[in-house]
């Protein structure tokens, strides 16, 4: 009886830690201004960035875990290319992240700490502007006067990150994730207002710890809002906010008490370095957290672009 109770305790605590680490944090906490901005056809970007997040973890209150916290560092390499999609402006982005970090807390009154490092699940995003932004070459783009743009996108996250069925805490999620989204962008002089709405959909992880169970997750509805100000070409600053809800999980159809209703707030600054290079700095913090990660996050990114006659 004692062994069974102890095993259940460890599995419950490990479940909470596993669900609230790298895979879900990155999916739901995203804040990306100007995601539906328009570039001339055949524009290419390479992006290298580093993000550091640290803060508290809030668990299902029925679990014997207290004072949870984590620090996670993520390096990202990405590639973006714009293209002509049936006469409309479109693009695709490939992102490959690598994370390392530590999560700790009191498990049944005893301090417990787990560290991990490895490749996270990579993703690809395809986007198309449905209204206000036809496909344009450089000359046409130079004379284009944007007012309102409406776009759509889909993100696909592949289960290629580090995952071990013998471990409770993993960096990869061992499942496919999809996010269809609609985006609206409107320019008012030097100001740009963006609003996005999408939903994360997840397949099941059928080899959840210790490899014999199935973990399912309900959809997460996600919204983002951004207000940016153009100081001069390629130099801009903005404020960002999001809200996401849902994501309750279940193990072998037994639901957990981990419904998320969270929001974040932050700011972004983009600074041109040379004609083809720029830096982007961002900061965000939890505005409201029920279940999940209440993190402060800092990120810096470098991007280089070429093509399209630029």
KEKE-3310 file (N, C-alpha, C; in steps of 0.2 Angstrom, whole numbers, plus 5000, padded with zeros to 4 digits):
npx = (5004:5010:5020:5012:5005:5016:5021:5011:5010:5022:5020:5010:5015:5026:5018:5012:5024:5029:5019:5019:5031:5043:5035:5021:5023:5030:5020:5008:5012:5016:5020:5020:5022:5017:5016:5009:5014:5019:5030:5041:5040:5050:5058:5070:5074:5085:5085:5092:5090:5089:5081:5077:5068:5060:5052:5037:5028:5012:5002:4990:4979:4976:4987:5002:5012:5022:5027:5033:5045:5054:5068:5072:5081:5081:5087:5085:5084:5079:5071:5064:5054:5046:5033:5023:5007:4995:4993:4992:5000:5011:5020:5032:5039:5052:5056:5068:5071:5081:5082:5087:5086:5080:5068:5060:5054:5043:5040:5028:5033:5047:5062:5063:5072:5074:5083:5085:5090:5090:5085:5070:5053:5052:5045:5034:5027:5015:5008:4996:4990:4974:4967:4970:4984:4991:5002:5018:5032:5048:5047:5034:5030:5037:5029:5017:5003:4999:4984:4973:4975:4971:4974:4978:4984:4994:5001:5012:5018:5030:5033:5048:5057:5067:5063:5059:5052:5054:5056:5049:5049:5050:5058:5053:5036:5031:5020:5009:5006:4994:4990:4978:4975:4968:4972:4972:4977:4980:4984:4987:4993:5008:5006:5003:4990:4987:4978:4975:4968:4967:4968:4975:4978:4979:4986:4985:4997:5003:5011:5014:5022:5023:5026:5015:5003:4990:4990:4980:4975:4964:4959:4967:4962:4968:4972:4980:4986:4993:5001:5010:5023:5030:5045:5055:5060:5061:5064:5056:5044:5034:5019:5013:5000:4992:4979:4975:4965:4959:4965:4964:4970:4970:4973:4973:4959:4955:4952:4962:4964:4968:4964:4968:4968:4975:4985:4997:5008:5018:5033:5041:5056:5063:5078:5087:5103:5112:5111:5105:5103:5097:5092:5081:5073:5064:5052:5042:5029:5019:5002:4990:4987:4981:4983:4999:5013:5020:5029:5043:5050:5064:5071:5082:5085:5093:5093:5095:5093:5089:5088:5074:5078:5083)
npy = (4994:5006:5008:5009:5021:5030:5029:5034:5047:5053:5051:5060:5072:5073:5073:5086:5094:5090:5094:5108:5113:5116:5113:5118:5131:5138:5137:5144:5156:5165:5181:5191:5204:5212:5201:5199:5208:5215:5210:5212:5201:5186:5190:5187:5181:5178:5173:5174:5171:5174:5169:5171:5165:5166:5162:5159:5143:5138:5126:5112:5113:5102:5094:5088:5099:5113:5130:5130:5134:5140:5141:5145:5144:5148:5146:5151:5147:5153:5154:5164:5167:5177:5176:5174:5170:5164:5177:5184:5191:5181:5170:5159:5152:5144:5137:5133:5128:5127:5122:5125:5122:5123:5116:5118:5114:5111:5095:5086:5092:5091:5097:5097:5095:5097:5096:5100:5099:5102:5098:5107:5105:5108:5120:5125:5139:5145:5158:5169:5184:5190:5201:5217:5217:5213:5202:5208:5216:5224:5237:5240:5238:5249:5259:5256:5259:5255:5252:5244:5227:5210:5194:5176:5162:5146:5136:5123:5111:5100:5083:5082:5085:5083:5068:5057:5042:5036:5046:5059:5073:5082:5090:5090:5087:5075:5074:5080:5097:5110:5127:5136:5153:5169:5186:5203:5219:5237:5253:5269:5283:5284:5274:5257:5245:5229:5214:5197:5181:5164:5146:5133:5116:5099:5083:5067:5061:5046:5038:5042:5045:5030:5026:5019:5025:5037:5053:5067:5083:5097:5110:5126:5142:5157:5174:5189:5206:5221:5236:5247:5259:5268:5275:5278:5272:5255:5256:5254:5254:5245:5240:5225:5212:5197:5184:5168:5153:5138:5121:5110:5095:5077:5060:5045:5047:5052:5067:5081:5094:5107:5118:5132:5150:5163:5177:5189:5203:5215:5222:5228:5232:5237:5239:5246:5240:5239:5242:5229:5222:5220:5223:5215:5218:5212:5211:5203:5199:5190:5194:5190:5174:5158:5143:5137:5145:5159:5169:5180:5186:5189:5194:5194:5197:5194:5199:5196:5201:5198:5198:5200:5211:5220)
npz = (5000:5004:4995:4983:4985:4986:4974:4966:4971:4966:4953:4950:4954:4946:4934:4934:4934:4921:4912:4913:4908:4895:4882:4883:4888:4878:4868:4872:4877:4868:4861:4848:4839:4824:4815:4804:4795:4779:4766:4751:4737:4737:4748:4760:4777:4790:4807:4823:4840:4857:4872:4889:4902:4918:4934:4943:4945:4944:4951:4948:4962:4969:4969:4978:4977:4980:4980:4967:4954:4940:4928:4912:4897:4880:4864:4848:4830:4815:4799:4786:4772:4760:4748:4732:4733:4724:4719:4731:4745:4753:4765:4773:4788:4796:4812:4823:4839:4854:4871:4888:4905:4922:4934:4950:4966:4981:4985:4992:5004:5003:4995:4978:4962:4945:4930:4913:4896:4878:4861:4856:4851:4833:4822:4809:4800:4790:4781:4774:4766:4766:4763:4757:4754:4741:4731:4729:4720:4723:4718:4717:4730:4736:4733:4739:4750:4764:4773:4779:4784:4782:4787:4787:4795:4798:4810:4812:4823:4825:4832:4836:4845:4860:4869:4881:4886:4898:4907:4917:4916:4901:4887:4873:4866:4861:4852:4839:4835:4831:4825:4819:4813:4813:4807:4810:4805:4806:4800:4808:4803:4810:4819:4822:4824:4829:4829:4834:4833:4837:4838:4848:4843:4848:4845:4853:4865:4865:4871:4885:4900:4911:4897:4894:4894:4889:4885:4884:4877:4879:4867:4866:4866:4859:4860:4854:4856:4849:4849:4840:4837:4824:4823:4814:4798:4800:4813:4828:4841:4853:4862:4870:4872:4878:4879:4884:4885:4891:4887:4896:4903:4901:4907:4901:4899:4911:4918:4922:4934:4928:4920:4910:4912:4907:4905:4897:4897:4889:4881:4865:4856:4841:4832:4819:4813:4802:4785:4781:4793:4809:4827:4839:4854:4868:4881:4893:4905:4917:4917:4922:4930:4931:4931:4927:4920:4928:4922:4920:4906:4895:4879:4866:4849:4833:4816:4799:4782:4765:4747:4734:4727:4736)
capx = (5000:5014:5023:5008:5004:5022:5022:5005:5012:5028:5018:5005:5019:5029:5014:5012:5030:5030:5014:5020:5037:5044:5031:5016:5025:5031:5015:5003:5014:5019:5019:5023:5020:5018:5016:5006:5017:5020:5037:5041:5041:5057:5062:5073:5076:5088:5084:5095:5088:5090:5076:5077:5062:5061:5047:5034:5024:5006:5000:4983:4979:4975:4993:5006:5018:5022:5033:5036:5048:5058:5071:5072:5084:5080:5090:5081:5087:5073:5071:5058:5054:5040:5031:5017:5002:4989:4992:4992:5007:5012:5026:5033:5044:5054:5059:5071:5073:5085:5081:5090:5083:5079:5062:5061:5048:5043:5036:5026:5037:5054:5064:5065:5074:5075:5086:5085:5093:5090:5081:5063:5049:5053:5039:5034:5022:5013:5004:4994:4986:4968:4964:4974:4991:4993:5009:5022:5039:5051:5045:5027:5030:5039:5023:5011:5001:4995:4979:4971:4977:4968:4978:4977:4990:4993:5007:5012:5023:5032:5036:5055:5061:5070:5058:5061:5046:5056:5057:5043:5050:5053:5057:5048:5030:5029:5013:5008:5002:4992:4987:4975:4974:4966:4975:4970:4982:4977:4989:4985:4999:5014:5004:5000:4987:4987:4974:4975:4964:4968:4967:4980:4975:4984:4985:4987:5003:5000:5017:5015:5026:5030:5026:5009:4997:4988:4989:4976:4974:4959:4961:4969:4960:4973:4972:4985:4985:4999:5001:5017:5024:5036:5049:5058:5060:5064:5065:5049:5043:5027:5017:5010:4996:4988:4975:4973:4961:4958:4971:4964:4973:4968:4977:4968:4952:4954:4953:4966:4961:4973:4962:4972:4965:4981:4987:5003:5009:5025:5035:5046:5059:5067:5083:5091:5110:5115:5106:5102:5103:5093:5091:5075:5073:5057:5051:5035:5028:5012:4997:4985:4989:4978:4987:5004:5019:5020:5036:5046:5054:5068:5073:5086:5086:5097:5090:5098:5088:5092:5083:5069:5081:5084)
capy = (5000:5012:5009:5011:5028:5034:5030:5039:5054:5055:5052:5066:5078:5073:5075:5093:5097:5089:5098:5115:5115:5119:5113:5122:5137:5141:5138:5148:5163:5169:5188:5192:5209:5213:5194:5199:5213:5213:5210:5211:5194:5184:5193:5182:5183:5173:5176:5171:5174:5170:5171:5169:5166:5164:5164:5154:5139:5137:5119:5110:5113:5095:5090:5090:5102:5120:5134:5129:5139:5137:5146:5142:5148:5145:5148:5149:5149:5154:5157:5167:5169:5179:5173:5175:5164:5165:5184:5187:5191:5176:5169:5154:5153:5138:5139:5127:5130:5123:5125:5122:5125:5119:5117:5115:5115:5106:5089:5083:5095:5090:5100:5093:5099:5093:5100:5097:5103:5098:5101:5107:5103:5113:5122:5129:5143:5147:5164:5173:5190:5189:5207:5223:5216:5208:5200:5214:5216:5229:5244:5240:5238:5255:5264:5254:5263:5251:5254:5238:5220:5204:5188:5170:5158:5140:5134:5116:5109:5093:5080:5080:5087:5078:5065:5050:5039:5034:5052:5062:5079:5082:5096:5089:5085:5069:5075:5086:5103:5115:5133:5141:5159:5175:5192:5210:5225:5243:5258:5275:5287:5281:5269:5251:5241:5222:5209:5190:5176:5158:5141:5128:5110:5094:5076:5063:5058:5039:5034:5046:5041:5027:5024:5015:5029:5042:5060:5071:5090:5101:5116:5132:5148:5162:5181:5194:5213:5224:5243:5249:5266:5269:5281:5279:5266:5249:5258:5255:5251:5243:5236:5219:5208:5191:5181:5162:5150:5131:5117:5105:5089:5071:5054:5039:5050:5055:5074:5084:5101:5111:5123:5138:5156:5167:5183:5192:5210:5216:5227:5226:5237:5235:5244:5244:5240:5241:5241:5223:5219:5224:5219:5216:5217:5211:5209:5201:5197:5188:5199:5186:5167:5153:5137:5138:5148:5166:5171:5186:5184:5193:5191:5198:5193:5197:5197:5198:5200:5199:5196:5205:5217:5225)
capz = (5000:5004:4988:4978:4987:4985:4966:4964:4973:4962:4946:4950:4954:4939:4929:4934:4931:4914:4908:4913:4906:4889:4877:4884:4889:4872:4864:4874:4880:4863:4860:4842:4835:4816:4812:4797:4791:4772:4763:4744:4736:4737:4753:4765:4784:4795:4813:4828:4846:4864:4877:4896:4906:4925:4938:4947:4942:4948:4949:4951:4969:4973:4969:4983:4975:4982:4979:4961:4950:4934:4924:4905:4892:4874:4858:4842:4824:4811:4792:4784:4765:4757:4741:4729:4734:4720:4718:4737:4748:4758:4768:4777:4793:4800:4818:4827:4846:4859:4877:4894:4911:4929:4938:4956:4970:4986:4983:4998:5009:5001:4989:4972:4957:4939:4925:4906:4890:4872:4856:4857:4844:4828:4819:4802:4799:4783:4781:4768:4767:4762:4761:4758:4753:4735:4731:4726:4720:4727:4715:4719:4737:4738:4732:4742:4756:4768:4778:4783:4781:4785:4785:4790:4795:4802:4813:4813:4827:4824:4838:4835:4851:4865:4873:4884:4889:4905:4911:4919:4913:4894:4883:4868:4868:4858:4849:4834:4837:4825:4827:4814:4816:4809:4810:4808:4806:4804:4802:4809:4803:4812:4824:4819:4829:4827:4834:4831:4836:4835:4843:4847:4843:4849:4845:4859:4866:4867:4875:4890:4906:4909:4890:4893:4895:4884:4887:4879:4879:4875:4863:4869:4862:4860:4857:4855:4854:4849:4847:4839:4834:4819:4824:4807:4794:4803:4820:4830:4848:4854:4868:4868:4877:4876:4883:4882:4889:4889:4888:4901:4901:4904:4907:4900:4899:4918:4918:4927:4936:4925:4915:4910:4910:4908:4901:4898:4895:4888:4876:4860:4853:4835:4831:4814:4814:4796:4780:4781:4799:4815:4833:4842:4861:4871:4888:4895:4912:4918:4920:4926:4929:4936:4931:4922:4922:4929:4921:4917:4900:4891:4873:4861:4842:4827:4810:4793:4777:4758:4741:4732:4725:4742)
cpx = (5004:5018:5019:5006:5010:5022:5017:5007:5017:5025:5014:5010:5023:5025:5013:5018:5030:5025:5015:5027:5037:5039:5025:5017:5026:5025:5010:5005:5017:5016:5023:5020:5022:5019:5013:5008:5019:5027:5036:5042:5048:5061:5064:5075:5079:5088:5088:5093:5089:5085:5077:5071:5063:5055:5044:5030:5018:5003:4992:4983:4978:4982:4998:5013:5017:5028:5037:5039:5052:5062:5073:5076:5083:5083:5086:5085:5080:5075:5064:5059:5047:5039:5025:5013:4996:4987:4992:4999:5006:5019:5026:5039:5045:5058:5062:5074:5077:5084:5085:5087:5082:5072:5063:5055:5048:5038:5035:5031:5044:5056:5066:5067:5076:5078:5086:5088:5092:5086:5074:5060:5050:5046:5039:5027:5021:5007:5002:4989:4980:4965:4969:4982:4992:5000:5013:5029:5041:5048:5038:5026:5032:5033:5017:5009:4996:4990:4977:4973:4974:4972:4976:4984:4989:5000:5007:5019:5024:5035:5043:5059:5063:5064:5060:5055:5048:5057:5050:5043:5053:5053:5053:5041:5027:5022:5014:5004:5000:4989:4985:4974:4972:4970:4973:4975:4979:4982:4985:4991:5005:5012:5001:4997:4985:4982:4974:4971:4965:4967:4972:4976:4980:4982:4987:4994:5002:5006:5019:5018:5021:5030:5020:5003:4996:4987:4985:4976:4969:4962:4963:4967:4965:4972:4978:4983:4991:4998:5008:5017:5031:5039:5053:5059:5064:5066:5058:5049:5035:5026:5013:5006:4993:4984:4974:4970:4960:4964:4970:4966:4969:4973:4973:4961:4950:4956:4957:4963:4966:4971:4965:4967:4970:4981:4994:5003:5017:5027:5040:5049:5063:5071:5087:5099:5114:5109:5102:5101:5099:5093:5084:5075:5065:5057:5044:5035:5020:5008:4992:4987:4985:4982:4992:5010:5018:5027:5037:5051:5058:5071:5077:5087:5090:5094:5094:5094:5092:5086:5078:5072:5083:5092)
cpy = (5006:5013:5011:5019:5032:5035:5034:5046:5057:5056:5059:5072:5079:5075:5083:5097:5096:5093:5105:5118:5118:5118:5118:5129:5141:5142:5143:5155:5167:5176:5190:5198:5209:5206:5194:5205:5210:5214:5209:5203:5192:5187:5187:5185:5177:5177:5171:5174:5170:5173:5168:5170:5163:5166:5158:5149:5138:5130:5118:5109:5107:5091:5093:5093:5110:5123:5132:5135:5136:5143:5142:5146:5145:5149:5146:5151:5148:5156:5158:5169:5171:5177:5175:5169:5166:5173:5188:5187:5185:5174:5162:5155:5146:5140:5132:5129:5125:5126:5121:5125:5120:5121:5114:5117:5110:5101:5085:5085:5094:5093:5096:5097:5095:5098:5096:5101:5099:5102:5101:5105:5109:5115:5125:5133:5145:5153:5167:5179:5190:5195:5213:5222:5211:5207:5206:5213:5223:5236:5245:5241:5245:5260:5262:5257:5259:5254:5248:5232:5215:5198:5182:5166:5151:5138:5127:5114:5102:5090:5077:5082:5081:5075:5058:5048:5037:5040:5056:5069:5079:5088:5095:5086:5078:5069:5080:5091:5107:5121:5137:5147:5164:5181:5198:5215:5231:5249:5265:5280:5283:5275:5263:5247:5234:5218:5202:5186:5169:5152:5135:5121:5105:5087:5073:5061:5051:5035:5039:5042:5036:5024:5020:5019:5034:5048:5064:5078:5094:5107:5122:5138:5154:5168:5185:5201:5217:5231:5245:5256:5266:5275:5283:5273:5260:5250:5259:5252:5250:5240:5230:5215:5202:5189:5174:5158:5143:5126:5112:5098:5083:5065:5048:5041:5052:5062:5076:5091:5106:5116:5129:5144:5161:5172:5186:5199:5211:5222:5225:5232:5234:5240:5242:5245:5242:5241:5235:5219:5223:5219:5220:5214:5216:5209:5208:5199:5194:5193:5196:5178:5163:5147:5138:5142:5156:5168:5178:5184:5190:5190:5196:5194:5197:5194:5200:5196:5201:5197:5202:5211:5222:5226)
cpz = (5000:4998:4983:4979:4985:4977:4963:4965:4968:4955:4945:4950:4948:4934:4928:4932:4924:4910:4908:4911:4899:4884:4877:4885:4883:4868:4866:4876:4874:4862:4854:4838:4828:4813:4805:4793:4784:4770:4755:4743:4735:4743:4758:4771:4787:4802:4818:4835:4852:4869:4884:4900:4913:4929:4941:4943:4947:4946:4951:4958:4973:4973:4975:4981:4977:4980:4972:4957:4945:4931:4917:4901:4885:4868:4852:4835:4819:4804:4790:4776:4763:4750:4739:4730:4730:4720:4725:4740:4754:4760:4772:4782:4796:4806:4821:4834:4850:4866:4883:4900:4917:4931:4945:4960:4976:4985:4990:5004:5008:4995:4984:4966:4951:4934:4918:4901:4884:4867:4857:4850:4840:4825:4813:4802:4792:4784:4775:4770:4763:4759:4762:4756:4747:4735:4727:4726:4723:4724:4717:4726:4739:4738:4736:4749:4760:4773:4783:4780:4785:4783:4789:4790:4799:4804:4814:4817:4827:4830:4837:4840:4855:4869:4875:4888:4897:4909:4912:4915:4906:4891:4877:4871:4866:4855:4843:4837:4831:4828:4821:4817:4811:4812:4806:4809:4803:4805:4802:4809:4805:4817:4820:4825:4826:4832:4830:4836:4833:4840:4842:4848:4844:4848:4852:4859:4869:4870:4881:4896:4909:4902:4889:4893:4889:4887:4882:4882:4875:4872:4868:4864:4864:4857:4858:4852:4854:4846:4846:4836:4830:4820:4818:4804:4798:4811:4823:4837:4849:4861:4866:4874:4874:4881:4880:4887:4887:4891:4894:4899:4904:4903:4906:4901:4906:4918:4924:4929:4934:4920:4916:4908:4912:4903:4902:4895:4894:4883:4871:4857:4847:4833:4825:4815:4808:4791:4779:4787:4804:4821:4835:4849:4863:4878:4889:4902:4912:4921:4924:4925:4934:4936:4925:4925:4922:4928:4919:4912:4897:4885:4869:4855:4837:4821:4804:4787:4770:4753:4739:4729:4730:4742)
residu = (UNK:UNK:UNK:UNK:UNK:UNK:UNK:UNK:UNK:UNK:UNK:UNK:UNK:UNK:UNK:UNK:UNK:UNK:UNK:UNK:UNK:UNK:UNK:UNK:UNK:UNK:UNK:UNK:UNK:UNK:UNK:UNK:UNK:UNK:UNK:UNK:UNK:UNK:UNK:UNK:UNK:UNK:UNK:UNK:UNK:UNK:UNK:UNK:UNK:UNK:UNK:UNK:UNK:UNK:UNK:UNK:UNK:UNK:UNK:UNK:UNK:UNK:UNK:UNK:UNK:UNK:UNK:UNK:UNK:UNK:UNK:UNK:UNK:UNK:UNK:UNK:UNK:UNK:UNK:UNK:UNK:UNK:UNK:UNK:UNK:UNK:UNK:UNK:UNK:UNK:UNK:UNK:UNK:UNK:UNK:UNK:UNK:UNK:UNK:UNK:UNK:UNK:UNK:UNK:UNK:UNK:UNK:UNK:UNK:UNK:UNK:UNK:UNK:UNK:UNK:UNK:UNK:UNK:UNK:UNK:UNK:UNK:UNK:UNK:UNK:UNK:UNK:UNK:UNK:UNK:UNK:UNK:UNK:UNK:UNK:UNK:UNK:UNK:UNK:UNK:UNK:UNK:UNK:UNK:UNK:UNK:UNK:UNK:UNK:UNK:UNK:UNK:UNK:UNK:UNK:UNK:UNK:UNK:UNK:UNK:UNK:UNK:UNK:UNK:UNK:UNK:UNK:UNK:UNK:UNK:UNK:UNK:UNK:UNK:UNK:UNK:UNK:UNK:UNK:UNK:UNK:UNK:UNK:UNK:UNK:UNK:UNK:UNK:UNK:UNK:UNK:UNK:UNK:UNK:UNK:UNK:UNK:UNK:UNK:UNK:UNK:UNK:UNK:UNK:UNK:UNK:UNK:UNK:UNK:UNK:UNK:UNK:UNK:UNK:UNK:UNK:UNK:UNK:UNK:UNK:UNK:UNK:UNK:UNK:UNK:UNK:UNK:UNK:UNK:UNK:UNK:UNK:UNK:UNK:UNK:UNK:UNK:UNK:UNK:UNK:UNK:UNK:UNK:UNK:UNK:UNK:UNK:UNK:UNK:UNK:UNK:UNK:UNK:UNK:UNK:UNK:UNK:UNK:UNK:UNK:UNK:UNK:UNK:UNK:UNK:UNK:UNK:UNK:UNK:UNK:UNK:UNK:UNK:UNK:UNK:UNK:UNK:UNK:UNK:UNK:UNK:UNK:UNK:UNK:UNK:UNK:UNK:UNK:UNK:UNK:UNK:UNK:UNK:UNK:UNK:UNK:UNK:UNK:UNK:UNK:UNK:UNK:UNK:UNK:UNK:UNK:UNK:UNK:UNK:UNK)
# end
